Amino acid sequence: MSLYECSFFSKTLLITTRILVTLPTPGSGRAMSMPLEELYPKNPRYPVLYLLHGMYEDETIWLRRSNVERYAQEHGIAVVMPRGENNYYTDMAHGLKFFTFLTQELPRFVRMSFPVSGDRRDTFIAGLSMGGYGAVKAALTNPEQYSAAISLSGAVDAPFLATIARQQGMEKAVENVFGSGQVENGPDDLFYLARRTAGEKKPLPRIYLACGREDTYCYPMNQKLRDLLYELEYPMVWQEGPGGHEWDFWDGEIRRAMTWLSENKEKSCY
């Protein structure tokens, strides 16, 4: 893989932000035996995975704690890792409009700057914890844009988490992200979005949900979302196993999820 560290001004965020991008490239051993025309093909267009980090982390964490770069190389997938701060990948009530950046501006910048496909069938989004929530929200809100979403130990029940945060004296943080009103049955509620999207006559992004059974907070809420998706007959895969809210679990699951993407990829022409 080749690795790009990129800083650029975001019109949506009104700040200079950072992303990391990895592109599939032959390893040195194979590259030595390839002619330049094959090593550097004209106008390649790679499938692309937007990969989101969790709370308190940044765009570097996936490369520092997992083998996602190697897994992406195996499947020929480009990976885009944006900096998400602690904004829950929302258009904050009092803060940055990060959801608009993630789903509207960032894909445009990436397609302009890197050799990735713009086809929905080649566009995926994934994340862990807070990033798992962001990935599913992006796919359910923009089903015409993503063909699959992957949530690993996703913090998927925003109304419940907002209530818990308020009980712990974090009212201001909740208000900054979600506003002072109720989160339930609104655009930040994945359960509401799932019901709404499943009822629309649009292609539905496939969803891969995974959570460790020892993940005290996230396992019950992921079971709740799983049960709703089953009830809605929504196209999804459920994966659980031993493990908590930890990188050993996430590294194994992102590898399985990328295999799932490759094996179940919608037919594409590019």
C-alpha positions in Angstrom: 0.0 0.0 0.0 1.0 3.6 -0.5 0.2 6.0 2.3 -0.8 9.7 1.9 -1.0 12.2 4.8 -3.2 15.0 3.5 -4.2 18.4 5.0 -6.7 20.6 3.2 -9.1 23.4 3.9 -12.7 22.3 4.3 -15.4 24.8 3.2 -17.9 23.0 5.4 -15.9 22.9 8.6 -14.1 26.2 8.0 -10.9 24.7 9.2 -7.9 22.9 7.8 -8.5 19.2 8.5 -6.5 16.1 8.0 -7.0 12.7 6.4 -4.9 9.6 5.8 -5.4 7.6 2.6 -4.0 4.2 1.7 -4.0 2.9 -1.9 -3.4 -0.6 -3.1 0.1 -0.9 -4.6 2.2 -4.0 -5.3 4.8 -4.9 -2.7 8.5 -4.4 -3.5 9.0 -8.0 -4.5 6.3 -8.0 -7.1 7.0 -4.5 -8.2 10.6 -5.4 -9.2 9.3 -7.9 -11.8 6.6 -5.6 -13.3 7.1 -3.2 -16.2 6.3 0.4 -15.4 3.2 0.4 -17.6 1.7 -2.4 -15.4 3.0 -1.0 -12.1 1.4 2.4 -12.9 -1.7 1.8 -14.9 -3.6 4.7 -16.5 -6.7 5.9 -14.7 -7.1 3.2 -12.0 -10.3 3.4 -10.0 -10.2 1.6 -6.7 -13.1 0.7 -4.5 -13.0 3.0 -1.4 -13.7 2.4 2.3 -14.2 5.5 4.5 -13.0 4.3 7.9 -14.0 6.2 11.0 -12.3 6.3 14.4 -13.9 6.3 17.9 -14.1 8.8 20.7 -10.9 10.5 21.9 -8.9 9.1 18.9 -7.8 10.6 15.5 -7.2 9.6 11.9 -4.0 7.7 12.7 -5.4 5.2 15.2 -6.5 2.5 12.7 -3.0 2.3 11.2 -1.4 2.3 14.7 -3.5 -0.3 16.4 -4.7 -2.6 13.6 -3.5 -4.4 10.4 -6.2 -2.7 8.2 -3.6 -1.5 5.7 -2.6 -5.1 5.0 -6.2 -6.3 4.8 -7.1 -3.5 2.4 -4.1 -4.5 0.2 -5.3 -8.1 0.1 -8.7 -6.9 -1.3 -7.5 -4.1 -3.5 -9.5 -1.4 -1.5 -8.5 2.2 -0.9 -9.0 3.4 2.6 -9.8 7.0 3.7 -9.4 7.8 7.4 -10.7 11.3 8.3 -10.2 13.2 11.6 -13.5 13.2 13.4 -12.8 14.8 16.8 -15.4 13.9 19.4 -18.5 15.2 17.5 -20.2 11.9 17.0 -20.0 12.5 13.2 -23.0 14.8 13.4 -23.8 18.3 12.2 -23.4 19.6 15.8 -26.0 21.9 17.2 -23.2 24.1 18.5 -20.1 23.3 16.6 -18.8 21.9 13.3 -21.1 20.4 10.6 -19.1 17.2 10.4 -21.8 15.0 9.0 -22.2 17.2 6.0 -18.4 17.2 5.6 -18.2 13.4 5.9 -21.0 12.6 3.5 -20.8 15.5 1.0 -17.5 17.4 0.9 -15.0 14.7 1.8 -16.1 12.2 -1.0 -15.8 15.0 -3.5 -12.3 15.9 -2.4 -11.2 12.3 -2.3 -12.6 11.6 -5.8 -10.9 14.7 -7.2 -7.5 13.9 -5.5 -7.1 10.1 -5.6 -7.8 7.3 -8.1 -11.0 6.0 -6.4 -14.3 5.0 -7.9 -17.3 7.2 -7.5 -19.7 4.4 -8.1 -22.1 3.6 -5.2 -21.3 -0.1 -5.7 -17.6 0.6 -4.9 -18.2 2.9 -2.0 -18.3 1.7 1.6 -18.1 3.2 5.1 -17.0 1.7 8.4 -16.1 2.6 11.9 -15.7 1.5 15.5 -17.6 2.7 18.6 -18.5 6.3 17.8 -17.3 5.7 14.3 -19.6 2.7 14.0 -22.5 4.9 14.8 -21.3 7.5 12.2 -20.9 4.8 9.5 -24.5 3.4 9.9 -25.9 6.9 10.1 -24.2 7.9 6.9 -25.4 4.8 5.0 -29.0 5.1 6.3 -29.2 8.8 5.6 -27.6 8.5 2.1 -28.5 5.1 0.8 -27.9 6.2 -2.7 -24.2 6.9 -1.9 -23.0 3.8 0.0 -23.5 0.1 -0.9 -22.4 -1.2 2.5 -21.7 0.0 6.1 -19.7 -1.7 8.8 -20.2 -1.0 12.5 -17.8 -2.6 15.0 -18.9 -2.2 18.6 -20.9 0.7 17.5 -22.3 3.2 20.0 -25.5 2.9 18.0 -28.2 4.0 20.5 -27.7 7.8 20.6 -30.9 8.5 22.6 -29.8 6.1 25.3 -26.2 7.4 25.4 -27.5 11.0 25.5 -29.6 10.1 28.5 -26.7 8.5 30.3 -24.4 11.4 29.6 -27.0 13.9 31.0 -27.3 11.7 34.1 -23.5 11.9 34.5 -23.5 15.7 34.4 -22.5 16.1 30.8 -25.5 18.1 29.7 -23.4 20.7 27.9 -21.6 18.1 25.8 -24.8 16.5 24.8 -26.4 19.9 24.0 -23.4 20.8 21.9 -23.7 17.7 19.8 -27.4 16.9 19.6 -29.0 20.1 20.8 -31.4 20.5 23.8 -34.3 18.5 22.4 -34.9 14.8 22.3 -32.7 12.7 20.1 -35.3 9.9 19.8 -37.2 9.8 16.5 -35.0 12.4 14.9 -32.2 12.4 12.3 -29.5 11.3 14.8 -31.5 8.2 15.9 -30.4 5.1 14.0 -33.5 3.2 14.9 -35.7 5.9 13.4 -33.5 6.1 10.3 -33.6 2.3 9.9 -37.4 2.3 9.9 -37.6 5.2 7.5 -35.0 3.9 5.1 -36.4 0.4 5.0 -39.7 1.9 3.9 -38.3 3.9 1.0 -38.1 2.5 -2.5 -34.3 2.9 -2.7 -31.4 0.5 -2.9 -30.6 -0.4 0.7 -26.9 -0.4 1.9 -26.0 -3.7 3.4 -25.0 -3.5 7.0 -22.4 -5.5 8.9 -22.8 -5.3 12.7 -20.3 -6.8 15.1 -19.8 -6.6 18.8 -18.0 -8.5 21.6 -20.2 -10.2 24.2 -18.1 -8.7 27.0 -18.7 -5.1 25.7 -20.9 -4.0 28.6 -22.5 -0.9 27.1 -22.4 -1.6 23.4 -23.4 -5.3 23.2 -27.0 -4.7 24.4 -27.6 -1.7 22.1 -26.2 -3.6 19.1 -28.5 -6.5 19.9 -31.4 -4.0 19.9 -30.4 -2.7 16.5 -29.8 -6.2 15.1 -33.3 -7.2 16.2 -34.9 -4.2 14.6 -33.1 -4.8 11.3 -34.2 -8.5 11.4 -37.7 -7.3 12.0 -37.5 -4.9 9.0 -36.0 -7.7 6.9 -33.1 -5.3 6.2 -30.0 -6.8 4.4 -27.5 -7.3 7.2 -25.0 -9.6 8.8 -24.6 -10.0 12.6 -21.3 -11.1 14.0 -20.5 -11.6 17.7 -17.8 -13.3 19.7 -15.7 -13.1 22.8 -14.2 -9.7 23.5 -14.8 -6.3 24.9 -14.4 -2.7 23.7 -10.9 -3.5 22.5 -8.5 -3.6 19.5 -8.0 -7.4 19.5 -11.7 -7.7 18.7 -11.8 -4.8 16.1 -8.7 -6.0 14.3 -10.2 -9.4 13.7 -13.6 -8.0 12.7 -12.3 -5.4 10.2 -10.5 -8.3 8.5 -13.7 -10.4 8.4 -15.7 -7.4 7.3 -13.4 -6.6 4.4 -13.5 -10.2 3.2 -17.3 -9.9 3.4 -17.2 -6.7 1.3 -15.1 -8.5 -1.4 -17.2 -11.7 -1.4 -20.5 -9.9 -1.5 -19.6 -7.0 -3.7 -22.3 -5.7 -6.1 -21.3 -6.1 -9.7 -19.3 -3.1 -10.9 -17.9 -1.9 -14.2 -15.0 0.5 -14.2 
